[in-house]
Amino acid sequence: MLIYPAIDLYEGKAVRLYKGDYAQMTVYGEPTAIAADFKASGASHIHLVDLEGAKSGETPNLETVCAIKAQTGLFCEIGGGIRSMAVIDRYLSAGIDRVILGTAAVTEEGFVKRAVERYGDKIAVGIDIKDGFVAIKGWTVKSEHKAMDFCKEMQSMGVKTLICTDISKDGAMQGTNHELYRQLSEQFNMQIIASGGVSSIDDVKRLAALDIHGAIIGKAYYTGAINLKTAIEVAR
C-alpha cells in the first residue's frame, strides 16, 4: 500500500479543515517545505487539494502546485474544483501526474467518460461520502447519488483510481472507516485510496491488510500523531 501525505492549499498556504468546514481552518505553513519533508521521510506520492479551487472551479494555487512538483519530483495528484477539460489540460500540461474529479463527476453528465477516454489513468475520481450518499461542492451539498451505485458507475466508465473519503471521519482524529474500505476493495476492481480519519499507525496497518492501493494521511501528520516515515515503512 502506498502512503499519500496530503497538502490542502488555501491562498498559497498548507491548511487543514475540520470535517470540511472552511470556518474551522488551521494554517500549517509553507507547502514546498512540507513537501520536502514528505520526500525526506520516504514518500513517493503526494495528494494535493486546492480548497479555493473546490469552490471556484479555477486553479488559484497552480503556481504552488507546480513548485511542489518541480522541487520534489514526486508523483503529484491534485483535486479541488476540476470541472472542465481546460482545467485538466492546465494541470497535466504543467506536469502534474494525475487529476481528481469530484463535483463534476456527479453533476456533469459524460464528463468523466470524456476525460478517461482522453487521459486514461491520469484521471481519478474522488468520492466524498456523507450518510451513504455522495457529497459535492466542497462537501457543502449532499447529492442524490448513493455512494456504492456511483462507484459502480465510475468503474463501468473505465476509471482506474477511486479516492474515497468518509467526511464524518476527516480531520476528526477518531480513526478511519475500515468497513467502508473493506467493502470497496471487495466490490470493485479499481485502485482504492482511503482518505479521511487515518489517525494512527494501527489505522495504516489495518488498511494495508485490506490490500487497497493507498491511504491519504493529512491531519495526523501535522499534529504528530503519525510519524510519516514509520507509516510508509508499515504500509510497504
Secondary structure, 3 states (H helix, E strand, C coil): CEEEEEEEEECCEEEEEECCEEEEEEEEECHHHHHHHHHHCCCCEEEEEEHHHHHHCCCCCHHHHHHHHHHHCCEEEEECCCCCHHHHHHHHHCCCCEEEECHHHHHCCCHHHHHHHHHHHHEEEEEEEECCEEEECCCCEEEEEEHHHHHHHHHHCCCCEEEEEEHHHCCCCCCCCHHHHHHHHHHCCCEEEEECCCCCHHHHHHHHHCCCCEEEECHHHHHCCCCHHHHHHHHC
